[in-house]
Amino acid sequence: MTPQTLILRTAGTNCDGELANAFELAGAPATVVHLNDLIDHPSRLEEFDLIGFAGGFSYGDDIAAGRIFANRLKHRLYEPLLAAIDRGVPMFGTCNGFQILAKLGLLPDPHAGVQEVTLADNASGRYIDRWTPMQVVADSKCIWTKGLEDHDLPMAHAEGRFTAPDEVLDRIEANGQVALRYKDNPNGSARDIAGICDPTGLVFGLMPHPERFQHPTNHPQWTRMGEDFLTQTPIGLQYFHNAVVYVKDKQAAAVGG
Ligand SMILES: NC(=O)CC[C@H](N)C(=O)O
């Protein structure tokens, strides 16, 4: 069975095309569905094996980035989303998608039932749009970053400063839920955190954009990177390969069992 991906969009979403393409290149065809359609037909969530929350400026980033999208999910789709998490559906939220997952409280712990972390204004007070070096946390539980080496990714946001109380930061670090850190921390995030997962490693949110690194020439330095860089799978796509492999293995185990 080919894994099927749901990408959610609404007014102001702008990375759904890249995200759908990344999942498709990794082997999981994607359907982009408007949030209002899913609210009208919540059982559609059961058709999908993977879910992507795309980046952008949903609802104009009004109130705070991701807040309105998160509230709509909270009041209209929370139970079906939790059911998908309990079914083991991997979820990916990039940038605005991460802001949504954080504000909804699906990260860092979907069963906490409260918001524990946020993405606040960048420390500089400015929108930052550039490629930046990432450190992959080797012992994290995250299935999406498994086996990845340190790499560069593009970032583009004004509200990306990861912020949480010290006890939450201590807990997610001790629990292997910090998956990605900035090497030069351009936005002032607590403990350099760029991406975190839930305790199962399946729900993952990050501020940078792996879906914008689908081809070697996406990297601004690609002409200086050498032969190998041009022939290997771009690291951005490896995130999606990891999740697709996870789903396929799970399907095979279910058939075998
Ligand atoms: N790239 C994105 O997803 C958009 C940025 C985001 N809404 C912000 O904080 O500015």
Ligand as a Chemical Component Dictionary entry (heavy atoms), coordinates in Angstrom:
data_LIG
# 
_chem_comp.id                   LIG 
_chem_comp.type                 NON-POLYMER 
_chem_comp.pdbx_formal_charge   0 
_chem_comp.three_letter_code    LIG 
# 
loop_
_chem_comp_atom.comp_id 
_chem_comp_atom.atom_id 
_chem_comp_atom.alt_atom_id 
_chem_comp_atom.type_symbol 
_chem_comp_atom.charge 
_chem_comp_atom.model_Cartn_x 
_chem_comp_atom.model_Cartn_y 
_chem_comp_atom.model_Cartn_z 
_chem_comp_atom.pdbx_ordinal 
LIG N1 N1 N 0 7.835 30.602 6.749  1  
LIG C1 C1 C 0 6.742 30.592 7.455  2  
LIG O1 O1 O 0 6.097 29.570 7.692  3  
LIG C2 C2 C 0 6.155 31.892 7.808  4  
LIG C3 C3 C 0 6.659 32.639 8.970  5  
LIG C4 C4 C 0 5.849 32.792 10.187 6  
LIG N2 N2 N 0 4.437 32.828 10.147 7  
LIG C5 C5 C 0 6.504 33.893 10.965 8  
LIG O2 O2 O 0 6.704 33.750 12.123 9  
LIG O3 O3 O 0 6.895 34.897 10.407 10 
# 
loop_
_chem_comp_bond.comp_id 
_chem_comp_bond.atom_id_1 
_chem_comp_bond.atom_id_2 
_chem_comp_bond.value_order 
_chem_comp_bond.pdbx_ordinal 
LIG N1 C1 SING 1 
LIG C1 O1 DOUB 2 
LIG C1 C2 SING 3 
LIG C2 C3 SING 4 
LIG C3 C4 SING 5 
LIG C4 N2 SING 6 
LIG C4 C5 SING 7 
LIG C5 O2 DOUB 8 
LIG C5 O3 SING 9 
# 
